[in-house]
Amino acid sequence: MRNGSAVRLPFKRPANDIERARRARDEAEIEQAIAARMAQYERWYAEQRAMLPQALEALVRLLDAARNGGGDDQGEICRHFLLGLSDGQEHTFNLTRLRRLDINLWQDCMAVLQLYQYTLCPIHLLIKDGYRLWQQLRDQ
C-alpha cells in the first residue's frame, strides 16, 4: 500500500468475468441434464414400443380370464383390475389383491399397467369392440 491507498488489480471488472463463467457453467450443466433426461426418455419410449404387442396380448388374456373365469377368485381379480384401470373413481381396486393371482396373470397385469401408462387413450379402446367388452365386465 502506498500512502494508505489500496493496490489496484489489473482487471477492470473481475466480478463480471466470474459471473459470466458461472452462468456458462450452469448453462452447460443444465444442457447436460436435459440431454441425459432426453436420452432416458428415448430409451423408455423405445422399450415401450417394443413391448406393445406383448402387452396387447396380455390385455386379451386378462379380458378372457375376467369374462370366462367363472366364479373363481382369479377371474374376479382380473375383472376388478381392468375396471379399475378404465374408471378408478367408480371401480376402486386394492392393489394387494394382485398378490392372490397366479404368476402368469400377475405378469399380464403388470404388462397391461405399463400399457396403460404408455398409451394416451382409454385402455378399452385399444382392442376391437372394447367398449362392449368393458360394458359386459361392468354388468357381470
N, CA and C of each residue as an Amber inpcrd file, in Angstrom:
protein
   420
   0.8410000  -1.1710000   0.0000000   0.0000000   0.0000000   0.0000000
   0.8820000   1.2290000   0.0000000   0.5460000   2.1360000  -0.8350000
   1.2750000   3.3860000  -0.8930000   0.3820000   4.5050000  -0.4130000
   0.8490000   5.2490000   0.4610000   0.1300000   6.3900000   1.0010000
  -1.2750000   6.0360000   1.4510000  -1.4720000   4.8570000   1.9820000
  -2.7610000   4.4630000   2.5320000  -3.7800000   4.0540000   1.4890000
  -3.4510000   4.0270000   0.2240000  -4.4260000   3.6230000  -0.7920000
  -4.2120000   2.1550000  -1.1520000  -5.2520000   1.5160000  -1.5390000
  -5.2050000   0.0940000  -1.8800000  -4.5610000  -0.0850000  -3.2470000
  -3.9160000  -1.1990000  -3.4040000  -3.3000000  -1.5270000  -4.6890000
  -4.4060000  -2.0140000  -5.6120000  -4.4560000  -1.4740000  -6.7980000
  -5.4830000  -1.8720000  -7.7680000  -5.0360000  -3.0830000  -8.5590000
  -5.9820000  -3.9700000  -8.7800000  -5.7080000  -5.1400000  -9.5950000
  -5.7340000  -4.7450000 -11.0630000  -5.0570000  -5.5020000 -11.9150000
  -5.0260000  -5.1340000 -13.3280000  -6.3640000  -5.3590000 -14.0410000
  -7.3210000  -6.0260000 -13.3900000  -8.6170000  -6.2900000 -14.0290000
  -9.5800000  -5.1550000 -13.7300000 -10.3160000  -4.7710000 -14.7380000
 -11.2980000  -3.7190000 -14.5070000 -12.5050000  -4.2490000 -13.7400000
 -13.0490000  -5.3680000 -14.1700000 -14.2760000  -5.9090000 -13.5610000
 -14.1650000  -7.4150000 -13.4180000 -13.4240000  -7.9010000 -12.4780000
 -13.2930000  -9.3570000 -12.3420000 -14.5850000 -10.0240000 -11.9140000
 -15.4310000  -9.3310000 -11.1900000 -16.6920000  -9.9290000 -10.7450000
 -17.5690000 -10.2930000 -11.9350000 -17.5790000  -9.4550000 -12.9650000
 -18.3820000  -9.7570000 -14.1510000 -17.8710000 -10.9970000 -14.8670000
 -16.5630000 -11.1340000 -14.9540000 -15.9920000 -12.3120000 -15.5980000
 -16.3400000 -13.5770000 -14.8200000 -16.2940000 -13.5040000 -13.5010000
 -16.6480000 -14.6520000 -12.6630000 -18.1120000 -14.9930000 -12.8350000
 -18.9710000 -13.9980000 -12.8500000 -20.4020000 -14.2450000 -13.0360000
 -20.6760000 -14.8580000 -14.4000000 -20.0170000 -14.3580000 -15.4240000
 -20.1780000 -14.9190000 -16.7610000 -19.7240000 -16.3780000 -16.8010000
 -18.6280000 -16.6830000 -16.1600000 -18.1250000 -18.0610000 -16.1110000
 -19.0970000 -18.9580000 -15.3490000 -19.6460000 -18.4510000 -14.2720000
 -20.6310000 -19.2390000 -13.5130000 -21.8790000 -19.5110000 -14.3410000
 -22.3540000 -18.4950000 -15.0400000 -23.5390000 -18.6840000 -15.8870000
 -23.2680000 -19.7130000 -16.9820000 -22.0890000 -19.6230000 -17.5940000
 -21.7380000 -20.5860000 -18.6470000 -21.6740000 -21.9970000 -18.0770000
 -21.0740000 -22.1460000 -16.8910000 -21.0010000 -23.4570000 -16.2500000
 -22.4010000 -23.9690000 -15.9350000 -23.2610000 -23.1120000 -15.3780000
 -24.6320000 -23.5100000 -15.0460000 -25.4050000 -23.9070000 -16.2930000
 -25.2560000 -23.1400000 -17.3730000 -25.9450000 -23.4660000 -18.6130000
 -25.4640000 -24.8030000 -19.1720000 -24.1700000 -25.0600000 -19.0960000
 -23.6320000 -26.3360000 -19.5780000 -24.1700000 -27.5010000 -18.7400000
 -24.2570000 -27.3100000 -17.4170000 -24.8000000 -28.3610000 -16.5480000
 -26.2680000 -28.6210000 -16.8570000 -27.0160000 -27.5660000 -17.1070000
 -28.4360000 -27.7140000 -17.4380000 -28.5950000 -28.4520000 -18.7600000
 -27.7920000 -28.0820000 -19.7530000 -27.8610000 -28.7480000 -21.0540000
 -27.5100000 -30.2240000 -20.9320000 -26.5120000 -30.5500000 -20.1160000
 -26.1430000 -31.9520000 -19.9130000 -27.2750000 -32.7090000 -19.2190000
 -27.9000000 -32.0860000 -18.2380000 -29.0080000 -32.7350000 -17.5260000
 -30.1860000 -32.9720000 -18.4630000 -30.4770000 -31.9970000 -19.3000000
 -31.5780000 -32.1490000 -20.2640000 -31.2560000 -33.2470000 -21.2610000
 -30.0300000 -33.2810000 -21.7510000 -29.6330000 -34.3200000 -22.7080000
 -29.7340000 -35.7070000 -22.0730000 -29.3280000 -35.8350000 -20.8060000
 -29.4190000 -37.1300000 -20.1170000 -30.8690000 -37.5420000 -19.9520000
 -31.7470000 -36.5990000 -19.5850000 -33.1750000 -36.9190000 -19.4270000
 -33.8060000 -37.2980000 -20.7620000 -33.4370000 -36.6090000 -21.8220000
 -33.9730000 -36.9330000 -23.1470000 -33.5150000 -38.3220000 -23.5800000
 -32.2520000 -38.6590000 -23.3210000 -31.7630000 -39.9970000 -23.6650000
 -32.5100000 -41.0580000 -22.8640000 -32.7550000 -40.7880000 -21.5840000
 -33.5030000 -41.7210000 -20.7430000 -34.9210000 -41.8890000 -21.2780000
 -35.5630000 -40.7940000 -21.6490000 -36.9130000 -40.8610000 -22.1950000
 -36.9310000 -41.6430000 -23.5180000 -35.9720000 -41.4000000 -24.3790000
 -35.9290000 -42.0960000 -25.6630000 -35.7330000 -43.6000000 -25.4740000
 -34.9090000 -44.0030000 -24.4900000 -34.7480000 -45.4330000 -24.1850000
 -36.0660000 -46.0180000 -23.6880000 -36.7280000 -45.2980000 -22.7700000
 -38.0120000 -45.7560000 -22.2420000 -39.0290000 -45.8850000 -23.3690000
 -39.0930000 -44.8860000 -24.2370000 -40.0510000 -44.8830000 -25.3420000
 -39.8100000 -46.0750000 -26.2680000 -38.5470000 -46.3550000 -26.5740000
 -38.2240000 -47.4910000 -27.4370000 -38.6250000 -48.8080000 -26.7640000
 -38.3950000 -48.9110000 -25.4600000 -38.7920000 -50.1230000 -24.7290000
 -40.3060000 -50.3000000 -24.7490000 -41.0320000 -49.2100000 -24.5770000
 -42.4930000 -49.2920000 -24.5720000 -43.0200000 -49.7080000 -25.9450000
 -42.4400000 -49.1540000 -26.9810000 -42.8680000 -49.5280000 -28.3340000
 -42.5840000 -51.0070000 -28.6010000 -41.4610000 -51.4990000 -28.0840000
 -41.1100000 -52.9070000 -28.3050000 -42.0440000 -53.8360000 -27.5410000
 -42.5190000 -53.4150000 -26.3720000 -43.3670000 -54.2950000 -25.5660000
 -44.8470000 -54.1850000 -25.9200000 -45.2010000 -53.3010000 -26.8160000
 -46.6040000 -53.0800000 -27.1660000 -47.3290000 -54.3500000 -27.6290000
 -46.7820000 -55.1390000 -28.5430000 -47.5080000 -56.3580000 -28.9570000
 -47.7450000 -57.3360000 -27.8090000 -46.7330000 -57.5320000 -26.9570000
 -46.8910000 -58.4530000 -25.8280000 -47.9100000 -57.9150000 -24.8290000
 -47.9280000 -56.6000000 -24.6300000 -48.8820000 -56.0060000 -23.6920000
 -50.3080000 -56.1480000 -24.2060000 -50.4940000 -55.9960000 -25.5030000
 -51.8350000 -56.1760000 -26.0640000 -52.2900000 -57.6310000 -25.9300000
 -51.3610000 -58.5710000 -26.1110000 -51.7010000 -59.9840000 -25.8980000
 -52.0620000 -60.2300000 -24.4310000 -51.3350000 -59.5860000 -23.5210000
 -51.6340000 -59.7230000 -22.0890000 -53.0200000 -59.1620000 -21.7760000
 -53.3720000 -58.0600000 -22.4250000 -54.6970000 -57.4710000 -22.2280000
 -55.7860000 -58.4500000 -22.6670000 -55.5810000 -59.1040000 -23.7850000
 -56.5630000 -60.0840000 -24.2670000 -56.6820000 -61.2460000 -23.2850000
 -55.5490000 -61.7120000 -22.7540000 -55.5930000 -62.8190000 -21.7780000
 -56.3270000 -62.4000000 -20.5000000 -56.0790000 -61.1840000 -20.0370000
 -56.7820000 -60.7000000 -18.8350000 -58.2740000 -60.5780000 -19.0780000
 -58.6290000 -60.0770000 -20.2460000 -60.0570000 -59.9840000 -20.5800000
 -60.6920000 -61.3660000 -20.6130000 -59.9930000 -62.3170000 -21.1930000
 -60.5120000 -63.6810000 -21.2500000 -60.6930000 -64.2360000 -19.8390000
 -59.7100000 -64.0250000 -18.9830000 -59.8190000 -64.5100000 -17.5980000
 -60.9470000 -63.8030000 -16.8660000 -61.1080000 -62.5130000 -17.1150000
 -62.1530000 -61.7380000 -16.4310000 -63.5480000 -62.1410000 -16.8920000
 -63.6870000 -62.4250000 -18.1780000 -65.0020000 -62.7590000 -18.7190000
 -65.3620000 -64.2200000 -18.5240000 -64.3670000 -65.1060000 -18.6080000
 -64.6470000 -66.5410000 -18.5910000 -64.1000000 -67.2330000 -17.3590000
 -63.6970000 -66.4690000 -16.3780000 -63.1010000 -67.0520000 -15.1890000
 -64.1080000 -67.7410000 -14.3050000 -65.3590000 -67.6800000 -14.6790000
 -66.3970000 -68.2940000 -13.8460000 -66.4890000 -67.5730000 -12.5230000
 -66.6340000 -68.3020000 -11.4660000 -66.7530000 -67.6880000 -10.1610000
 -65.4500000 -67.6870000  -9.3870000 -64.3510000 -68.0810000 -10.0430000
 -63.1010000 -68.1690000  -9.2850000 -62.5350000 -66.7870000  -8.9750000
 -61.6960000 -66.7790000  -7.9920000 -61.1040000 -65.5420000  -7.4890000
 -60.2140000 -64.8840000  -8.5340000 -59.5190000 -65.6760000  -9.3410000
 -58.6060000 -65.1510000 -10.3560000 -59.3490000 -64.2670000 -11.3650000
 -60.4570000 -64.7790000 -11.8560000 -61.2460000 -64.0130000 -12.8190000
 -61.8070000 -62.7330000 -12.2190000 -62.2580000 -62.7990000 -10.9790000
 -62.8000000 -61.6140000 -10.3070000 -61.7310000 -60.5420000 -10.1270000
 -60.5410000 -60.9660000  -9.7420000 -59.4470000 -60.0050000  -9.5560000
 -59.1060000 -59.3480000 -10.8840000 -59.0350000 -60.1230000 -11.9490000
 -58.7400000 -59.5740000 -13.2770000 -59.8280000 -58.5930000 -13.7090000
 -61.0750000 -58.9610000 -13.4590000 -62.1950000 -58.0880000 -13.8200000
 -62.1130000 -56.7610000 -13.0790000 -61.8900000 -56.8090000 -11.7870000
 -61.8120000 -55.5770000 -10.9960000 -60.5810000 -54.7440000 -11.3660000
 -59.4950000 -55.4180000 -11.6890000 -58.2860000 -54.7130000 -12.1240000
 -58.5640000 -53.9280000 -13.4000000 -59.1660000 -54.5760000 -14.3980000
 -59.4470000 -53.9160000 -15.6720000 -60.4660000 -52.7900000 -15.5050000
 -61.4830000 -53.0290000 -14.7120000 -62.4650000 -51.9630000 -14.4750000
 -61.8320000 -50.7820000 -13.7340000 -60.9300000 -51.0820000 -12.8160000
 -60.2390000 -50.0150000 -12.0980000 -59.3620000 -49.1780000 -13.0030000
 -58.7660000 -49.8020000 -14.0090000 -57.9580000 -49.0400000 -14.9620000
 -58.8150000 -48.0910000 -15.7860000 -60.0030000 -48.5430000 -16.1510000
 -60.8430000 -47.7090000 -17.0100000 -61.5740000 -46.6250000 -16.2300000
 -61.9540000 -46.8990000 -14.9770000 -62.6660000 -45.8980000 -14.1730000
 -62.3860000 -46.1480000 -12.6940000 -61.2720000 -45.6230000 -12.2420000
 -60.8440000 -45.8340000 -10.8680000 -61.7380000 -45.1810000  -9.8370000
 -62.4760000 -44.1470000 -10.2200000 -63.3970000 -43.4980000  -9.2960000
 -64.5810000 -44.4130000  -8.9700000 -65.1180000 -45.0070000 -10.0010000
 -66.2960000 -45.8670000  -9.8090000 -65.9140000 -47.2760000  -9.3620000
 -64.7760000 -47.7630000  -9.8330000 -64.3530000 -49.1330000  -9.5430000
 -62.9750000 -49.0950000  -8.8630000 -62.9720000 -48.8550000  -7.5840000
 -61.6990000 -48.8250000  -6.8680000 -61.1210000 -50.2430000  -6.8060000
 -59.8180000 -50.3160000  -6.8610000 -59.1470000 -51.6160000  -6.8600000
 -58.0120000 -51.5690000  -5.8520000 -58.0330000 -52.5050000  -4.9260000
 -56.9860000 -52.6300000  -3.9230000 -55.8440000 -53.4460000  -4.5290000
 -54.6920000 -52.8200000  -4.6870000 -53.5700000 -53.4820000  -5.3540000
 -53.0660000 -54.7250000  -4.6170000 -53.3280000 -54.8300000  -3.3410000
 -52.8700000 -56.0250000  -2.6210000 -53.5850000 -57.2780000  -3.1120000
 -54.7170000 -57.1030000  -3.7840000 -55.4210000 -58.2730000  -4.3360000
 -54.6050000 -58.9630000  -5.4180000 -53.6820000 -58.2240000  -6.0410000
 -52.8510000 -58.8200000  -7.0900000 -51.9880000 -59.9580000  -6.5480000
 -51.7200000 -59.9510000  -5.2620000 -50.8950000 -60.9970000  -4.6590000
 -51.5430000 -62.3720000  -4.7600000 -52.8520000 -62.4000000  -4.9140000
 -53.5670000 -63.6860000  -4.9700000 -53.6010000 -64.2850000  -6.3700000
 -53.1070000 -63.5410000  -7.3610000 -53.1000000 -64.0510000  -8.7350000
 -51.9530000 -65.0270000  -8.9410000 -52.1740000 -65.9690000  -9.8690000
 -51.0370000 -66.8090000 -10.2400000 -50.0450000 -65.9390000 -11.0150000
 -48.8250000 -66.3970000 -11.1320000 -47.7410000 -65.5660000 -11.6490000
 -47.9910000 -65.1030000 -13.0830000 -48.5990000 -65.9370000 -13.9110000
 -48.8460000 -65.5470000 -15.3050000 -49.8410000 -64.4000000 -15.3980000
 -50.9230000 -64.4830000 -14.6500000 -51.8960000 -63.3870000 -14.6550000
 -51.3140000 -62.1290000 -14.0180000 -50.5030000 -62.3070000 -12.9830000
 -49.8600000 -61.1490000 -12.3580000 -48.9550000 -60.4360000 -13.3660000
 -48.1790000 -61.2010000 -14.1230000 -47.3130000 -60.6020000 -15.1370000
 -48.1330000 -59.9110000 -16.2220000 -49.2630000 -60.5010000 -16.5860000
 -50.1440000 -59.8480000 -17.5540000 -50.6680000 -58.5220000 -17.0060000
 -51.0230000 -58.5020000 -15.7220000 -51.4890000 -57.2460000 -15.1070000
 -50.4000000 -56.1720000 -15.1610000 -49.1600000 -56.5700000 -14.8960000
 -48.0530000 -55.6060000 -14.9290000 -47.8300000 -55.0820000 -16.3430000
 -47.9440000 -55.9580000 -17.3310000 -47.7810000 -55.5360000 -18.7240000
 -48.8900000 -54.5800000 -19.1350000 -50.1200000 -54.8740000 -18.7120000
 -51.2490000 -54.0020000 -19.0450000 -51.1310000 -52.6720000 -18.3000000
 -50.6210000 -52.7080000 -17.0990000 -50.4040000 -51.4610000 -16.3550000
 -49.3820000 -50.5840000 -17.0750000 -48.3160000 -51.1810000 -17.5940000
 -47.3470000 -50.4200000 -18.3820000 -47.9920000 -49.8840000 -19.6510000
 -48.8020000 -50.6970000 -20.2810000 -49.5130000 -50.2700000 -21.4840000
 -50.4100000 -49.0850000 -21.1670000 -51.0950000 -49.1570000 -20.0540000
 -51.9890000 -48.0870000 -19.6160000 -51.2130000 -46.7850000 -19.3930000
 -50.0190000 -46.8930000 -18.8200000 -49.2090000 -45.7210000 -18.5500000
 -48.6410000 -45.1410000 -19.8410000 -48.3740000 -45.9780000 -20.8050000
 -47.7520000 -45.5720000 -22.0610000 -48.7470000 -44.9410000 -23.0280000
 -49.9450000 -45.4890000 -23.1010000 -50.9110000 -45.0210000 -24.0920000
 -51.6570000 -43.7930000 -23.5890000 -52.1320000 -43.0220000 -24.5190000
 -52.8620000 -41.8040000 -24.1640000 -54.3710000 -41.9920000 -24.2550000
 -54.8060000 -43.1070000 -24.7990000 -56.2480000 -43.3160000 -24.9300000
 -56.7110000 -44.3120000 -23.8680000 -58.0030000 -44.3240000 -23.5910000
 -58.5320000 -45.2970000 -22.6270000 -58.2040000 -46.7230000 -23.0610000
 -57.9370000 -47.5580000 -22.0890000 -57.4460000 -48.9220000 -22.3460000
 -58.4430000 -49.7440000 -23.1640000 -59.7290000 -49.5140000 -22.9670000
 -60.7160000 -50.3250000 -23.6770000 -60.7880000 -49.9780000 -25.1630000
 -60.2090000 -48.8580000 -25.5610000 -60.2170000 -48.5050000 -26.9810000
 -59.0530000 -49.1410000 -27.7380000 -58.1950000 -49.8510000 -27.0490000
 -57.0350000 -50.4640000 -27.6940000 -57.3630000 -51.7970000 -28.3570000
 -58.5410000 -52.3340000 -28.0620000 -58.9080000 -53.6140000 -28.6610000
 -60.2360000 -53.4760000 -29.3830000 -60.4410000 -54.3670000 -30.3310000
 -61.6620000 -54.3430000 -31.1210000 -62.8710000 -54.6070000 -30.2230000
 -63.8890000 -53.7840000 -30.3780000 -65.1490000 -53.9160000 -29.6460000
 -64.9440000 -53.7770000 -28.1270000 -63.9330000 -52.9910000 -27.7550000
 -63.5840000 -52.8400000 -26.3470000 -64.6740000 -52.2290000 -25.4900000
 -65.4060000 -51.2650000 -26.0480000 -66.4640000 -50.6360000 -25.2540000
 -67.4990000 -51.6650000 -24.8220000 -67.9080000 -52.5350000 -25.7500000
 -68.8960000 -53.5650000 -25.4320000 -68.3380000 -54.5610000 -24.4090000
 -67.0780000 -54.9310000 -24.5760000 -66.4620000 -55.8810000 -23.6450000
 -66.3930000 -55.3120000 -22.2320000 -66.0540000 -54.0330000 -22.1090000
 -65.9950000 -53.4200000 -20.7790000 -67.3860000 -53.2780000 -20.1790000
 -68.3580000 -53.0480000 -21.0570000 -69.7380000 -52.9920000 -20.5480000
 -70.1400000 -54.3480000 -19.9920000 -69.7370000 -55.4280000 -20.6480000
 -70.0360000 -56.7670000 -20.1490000 -69.3340000 -57.0030000 -18.8040000
 -68.1090000 -56.4940000 -18.6540000 -67.4230000 -56.6180000 -17.3680000
 -68.1900000 -55.9010000 -16.2580000 -68.7110000 -54.7360000 -16.5820000
 -69.4750000 -53.9730000 -15.5890000 -70.7530000 -54.6960000 -15.1820000
 -71.3590000 -55.3520000 -16.1660000 -72.6530000 -55.9990000 -15.9180000
 -72.5310000 -57.3380000 -15.2020000 -71.3370000 -57.9170000 -15.1390000
 -71.1600000 -59.2310000 -14.5100000 -71.4000000 -59.1430000 -13.0290000
